């Protein structure tokens, strides 16, 4: 996989409620990234928030609106 990535990669998606999914990515057994995906109650807005472990204050937030 290259010099900076382990050959052991794990992705986990966990549905914590009907409108929320948590995502975890681990490389070599170490948590590297997390995300929270949420759907609005009306089903028209999807928000994806991603961050790297140790940089929780630097989140990548994407918002999608259905017309």
N, C-alpha and C positions, 0 to 999 in steps of 0.2 A: 504493500500500500504506500510505500514511500518512507522517507526518513523520519517524518513527523507523525505518522499515524501507525497505530498498532494493527496487527492482523486480526485482532479480536474486536469486533464492533457489535454493539448491542443497541437496538432501538426499542423503546417501550412507549406504548400509548395506553393511557389509563383514563377511562371515562368516569369522572367523579360526580357528574350530575347529567341530566338529560341535555343540557346546553353547554357543557364544559368538558374538554379533553386536555389532559396534561401529557406532555411529551418529554422523554428523557433520552439523551444520546450518550453512550459511554464508549470510550476507546481504551482498550487494554484494561478493562475493569474499573476505570476512573470516569466519573461523571464529567462530561465536557460541556453539554448544552442542555437547556431546558426551554420549554415553551408552554404557553397556555393558549388554547384555542376556544373561543366563546362565540355562541350564536345568540343573537338578541331574541327576546321573547316573541317578537313578530316574525322571526325567521328571515328578515331582510338584511341584517348586518352581521358579518362575520369578522371577528377580530383575532389576529394571530400575533402573539407577543413572544419573541424569541430573545434569549440572552445566553451568554457564555459564562460558565462558572467562574466566579471571581470578578465578574464585570456586571453584576446585577443592576448597576446604575447606568448601564449603556445598553438599553433594550431596543430591539428592532421591532417596531409596531407597524403592522399592516392592517388596514381596514378595508373591507370589501362591502359594497352596497349593491343589493339586487334591485333592479328597477321594476 
